[in-house]
Amino acid sequence: MLDIFIAVILDYLIGDPEYALHPIRLMGQIISGEEKLIRRKVNSPVGLRVSGLIVVVLNLAIGFFVPFYILKITSRIPLIYRLTNIYFIYSAIAGRCLSDEAKKIYYALNKSLEEARHRLSFIVGRDTLKLNEQEILRATVETVAENTSDGVIAPLFYIMVFGAPLGMVYKFVNTMDSMLGYRNKKYKDLGFFPAKTDDVFNFIPARLTGILMCISSIWKYDVKRGLKIMIRDRKNHKSPNCAYPEGAVAGLLGVQLGGSNFYNGELVIKPTIGDNYRELTKNDILASVDILYRTLTLSLILYYLINLLLKVI
């Protein structure tokens, strides 16, 4: 339990520095290498879909067994084991990184739309070159909302319940989805199983995140509306999970998210999430970050209380 708290504090204080041997970066390199190999050898839709399944199985195994055996080997030296465990947990959490990237867009909007579009391009998959200010704000708030689940609560959920190796498995699944899980012509076959696996892994965390967002926002945001929009618009997304955190944030802030976007030049039609009580403002970026940390704090409190209760029982 202490390892999780230390890892969260480390993420809050120093974020996620970029370096070549970072576990998530290594995952991305593995997935990129697998894709290049597959595309050299396989051309048919069926072959690509089967290859995607093989990639999922292989990477699930790598994601679990590598940290599992590293922790098993280091368990002979308690201090090294604890430091290694903290490192894996810390590497799986992206709260500070998400917060920093959102704030960079917030400050970039004070300079120019071009600068804000450039900053936004680092954290979204949609085309950003022609976005206006409202579209930039919407994309940023959506990304913070979605990644509060994907980048913070979901990995913590698997770590809290199953330990660091399952947290790393989740990160591998999420990285596969972000690199291969597009619903366009290029990835619809190769990315089919990576995307479906991500949907399964996020089923509980996404719903849990939406609930935690609302509960943690008592006395600050409109909790009743957050719960209402989350439930009402839970199916207004091509993902079975993303609308839960996005719906919660849309309701809490009283804004409208979702809608159609261009991805690699292709228009992807999406329904809206929430009601347009008012236009988005730059302060909504900061509010979404505030909701992120409120949700994270509440999850840690609940984790501590549940562990305390289990010890008493």
C-alpha positions in Angstrom: 0.0 0.0 0.0 2.8 2.4 0.9 4.5 1.8 -2.4 1.4 3.1 -4.3 1.3 6.3 -2.2 5.0 6.9 -2.8 4.7 6.3 -6.5 1.8 8.7 -6.8 3.7 11.4 -4.9 6.7 10.9 -7.1 4.5 11.3 -10.2 3.0 14.5 -8.8 6.4 16.0 -7.8 8.6 15.1 -10.8 6.3 13.7 -13.5 7.5 11.3 -16.1 10.9 12.2 -17.5 11.6 11.0 -21.0 14.4 8.5 -21.4 15.2 5.7 -23.8 14.6 2.8 -21.3 11.3 4.1 -19.9 8.9 1.0 -19.8 6.1 2.7 -21.8 8.6 3.9 -24.4 10.0 0.3 -24.7 6.4 -0.9 -25.1 5.9 1.5 -28.0 9.1 0.4 -29.6 8.1 -3.3 -29.4 4.7 -2.6 -30.9 6.2 -0.5 -33.7 8.6 -3.3 -34.5 5.8 -5.9 -34.5 3.8 -3.7 -36.9 6.7 -3.3 -39.3 7.3 -7.0 -39.3 3.7 -7.9 -39.9 3.2 -5.5 -42.7 6.2 -6.9 -44.5 4.8 -10.4 -44.3 1.0 -10.1 -44.2 -1.4 -8.4 -46.6 -4.8 -10.0 -46.3 -7.5 -8.7 -44.0 -7.8 -12.1 -42.2 -4.0 -12.4 -41.9 -3.8 -8.9 -40.4 -6.6 -9.7 -37.9 -4.9 -12.9 -36.8 -1.6 -11.1 -36.5 -3.3 -8.5 -34.3 -4.5 -11.3 -32.0 -1.0 -12.8 -31.8 0.4 -9.3 -31.0 -2.1 -9.0 -28.1 -1.3 -12.4 -26.7 2.5 -11.9 -27.0 2.4 -8.5 -25.5 0.2 -9.5 -22.6 2.7 -12.1 -21.8 5.6 -9.7 -22.0 3.8 -7.1 -20.0 3.1 -9.5 -17.1 6.1 -11.8 -17.0 8.9 -9.3 -17.4 8.0 -7.2 -14.3 6.8 -10.3 -12.5 10.2 -12.1 -12.7 12.1 -8.9 -12.1 10.2 -8.4 -8.9 10.6 -12.1 -8.0 14.4 -11.9 -8.4 14.7 -8.6 -6.5 12.5 -10.0 -3.6 15.6 -11.5 -2.1 16.7 -8.0 -1.2 13.7 -6.2 0.4 14.9 -2.6 -0.2 15.7 -3.3 -3.9 12.3 -5.1 -4.3 10.4 -2.1 -2.8 12.3 0.4 -5.0 11.6 -1.7 -8.1 8.0 -2.1 -7.3 7.6 1.7 -6.7 9.4 2.3 -10.0 7.0 0.1 -12.0 3.9 1.7 -10.3 5.4 5.2 -10.8 6.0 4.4 -14.5 2.4 3.3 -15.0 0.9 6.6 -13.8 0.7 9.6 -16.1 -1.2 12.2 -13.9 1.6 14.9 -13.9 2.4 14.4 -17.6 -1.3 14.8 -18.5 -1.6 17.9 -16.3 1.5 19.5 -17.7 0.5 18.9 -21.3 -2.9 20.4 -20.7 -1.5 23.4 -19.0 1.0 23.9 -21.9 -2.1 24.2 -24.2 -3.7 26.6 -21.7 -0.7 28.9 -21.8 -0.2 28.5 -25.5 -3.7 29.9 -26.1 -2.4 33.2 -24.6 0.1 33.4 -27.5 -1.5 32.1 -30.6 -3.8 29.5 -32.1 -0.9 28.0 -34.0 1.1 27.4 -30.8 -1.9 25.9 -29.1 -2.6 23.6 -32.1 1.0 22.5 -32.1 0.9 21.7 -28.3 -2.4 19.9 -28.8 -1.0 17.7 -31.5 1.2 15.9 -28.9 -1.7 14.5 -27.0 -4.5 13.8 -29.5 -4.9 11.7 -32.6 -7.2 14.0 -34.4 -6.0 16.6 -37.0 -5.2 19.9 -35.3 -4.0 22.2 -38.1 -7.3 23.9 -38.7 -8.9 23.8 -35.3 -10.4 27.0 -33.9 -10.2 28.0 -30.2 -13.4 26.2 -29.2 -12.3 23.0 -30.9 -8.9 23.2 -29.2 -10.5 23.7 -25.8 -12.9 20.8 -26.4 -10.1 18.5 -27.5 -8.0 19.3 -24.5 -10.8 18.8 -22.0 -11.9 15.6 -23.6 -8.3 14.3 -23.5 -7.9 15.1 -19.9 -11.2 13.5 -19.0 -10.5 10.3 -21.0 -6.9 10.0 -19.8 -7.9 10.5 -16.2 -9.2 7.0 -16.7 -6.7 5.6 -19.1 -3.6 7.2 -17.7 -4.3 7.3 -14.0 -7.3 5.5 -12.5 -7.2 2.4 -14.7 -3.5 1.5 -14.1 -4.0 2.2 -10.4 -7.0 0.0 -10.3 -5.1 -3.0 -11.7 -2.1 -2.2 -9.5 -4.3 -1.9 -6.4 -6.2 -5.1 -7.0 -3.6 -7.3 -8.7 -0.2 -5.7 -8.2 2.4 -3.9 -10.4 2.7 -6.6 -13.1 -1.0 -6.2 -14.0 -0.6 -2.5 -14.0 2.2 -2.9 -16.6 -0.1 -5.3 -18.6 -2.7 -2.6 -18.7 -0.2 -0.1 -19.9 0.8 -2.5 -22.7 -2.9 -2.9 -23.7 -3.5 0.8 -23.6 -0.3 1.5 -25.7 -1.4 -1.1 -28.3 -4.7 0.6 -28.6 -3.2 4.1 -28.9 -0.9 2.8 -31.7 -3.0 0.2 -33.5 -6.6 0.6 -32.4 -7.7 3.1 -35.0 -10.9 2.4 -36.9 -9.6 3.6 -40.3 -8.7 1.6 -43.4 -5.1 1.1 -42.4 -5.8 -0.3 -38.9 -9.3 -1.7 -38.9 -7.9 -5.3 -39.3 -4.6 -5.2 -37.5 -6.0 -3.1 -34.7 -9.2 -5.1 -34.2 -8.1 -7.3 -31.3 -5.9 -4.6 -29.7 -8.9 -2.2 -29.6 -11.3 -4.9 -28.3 -8.8 -5.9 -25.6 -8.5 -2.3 -24.5 -12.3 -2.1 -24.3 -12.4 -5.1 -22.0 -9.6 -3.8 -19.7 -11.2 -0.4 -19.5 -14.8 -1.6 -18.8 -14.6 -1.3 -15.0 -12.1 1.5 -14.7 -13.9 3.9 -17.0 -17.2 3.5 -15.1 -15.4 3.7 -11.8 -13.6 6.9 -12.9 -16.8 8.6 -13.9 -18.3 7.8 -10.5 -15.2 9.0 -8.6 -15.1 12.2 -10.7 -18.6 13.0 -9.6 -18.2 12.1 -5.9 -14.9 14.0 -5.6 -16.5 17.1 -7.1 -19.0 17.6 -4.3 -19.1 21.3 -3.2 -17.2 22.4 -6.3 -19.0 21.3 -9.5 -22.5 20.2 -10.4 -22.4 16.6 -9.2 -26.1 15.9 -10.0 -25.7 17.0 -13.6 -22.4 15.1 -13.8 -24.1 11.8 -12.9 -27.0 12.6 -15.1 -25.0 13.3 -18.3 -22.6 10.4 -17.6 -25.6 8.0 -17.5 -27.6 9.6 -20.3 -24.8 10.0 -22.8 -22.8 6.8 -21.9 -23.4 5.4 -25.4 -22.6 8.6 -27.3 -19.1 7.5 -28.3 -17.7 4.8 -30.6 -15.8 3.5 -27.6 -18.0 1.6 -25.0 -16.0 3.3 -22.2 -14.8 6.8 -23.1 -18.2 8.5 -22.7 -18.2 7.7 -18.9 -15.4 10.0 -17.9 -16.1 12.5 -20.7 -19.8 12.5 -19.8 -19.0 13.1 -16.1 -16.7 16.1 -16.9 -19.2 17.5 -19.4 -22.0 17.4 -16.8 -19.8 18.7 -14.0 -18.7 21.7 -16.0 -21.9 22.3 -17.9 -20.3 22.1 -21.3 -20.7 20.0 -24.5 -18.0 17.6 -25.6 -17.7 15.0 -28.3 -18.8 15.6 -31.9 -17.1 14.9 -35.2 -13.4 15.3 -35.9 -10.9 14.7 -38.7 -8.4 11.9 -38.3 -5.7 11.6 -40.9 -7.9 13.6 -43.3 -10.9 11.4 -42.7 -14.1 12.9 -41.1 -15.2 10.7 -38.2 -18.8 11.3 -37.2 -19.4 11.2 -33.5 -22.4 12.2 -31.3 -22.1 15.0 -28.8 -21.8 14.4 -25.0 -23.4 16.9 -22.6 -25.5 19.9 -23.0 -24.3 23.3 -24.3 -25.2 25.4 -21.3 -22.2 27.7 -22.1 -19.2 27.8 -24.3 -15.9 26.3 -23.2 -13.3 28.7 -21.8 -9.6 28.4 -21.1 -10.4 27.9 -17.4 -12.2 24.7 -18.3 -8.8 23.2 -19.0 -7.7 24.0 -15.5 -11.0 22.7 -14.1 -10.5 19.3 -15.9 -7.1 19.1 -14.3 -8.6 19.8 -11.0 -11.1 17.0 -11.5 -8.2 14.7 -12.4 -6.5 15.3 -9.1 -9.7 15.2 -7.1 -10.5 11.8 -8.6 -7.0 10.5 -7.9 -7.1 11.7 -4.3 -10.5 10.1 -3.7 -9.2 6.8 -5.2 -6.3 6.8 -2.8 -8.5 7.6 0.2 -10.9 4.7 -0.7 -8.0 2.3 -1.3 -6.6 3.2 2.2 -10.0 2.8 3.8 -10.7 -0.5 2.1 -7.4 -1.9 3.2 -8.0 -0.7 6.7 -11.4 -2.4 6.8 -10.0 -5.6 5.5 -7.4 -5.7 8.3 -10.1 -5.1 10.9 -12.2 -7.9 9.4 
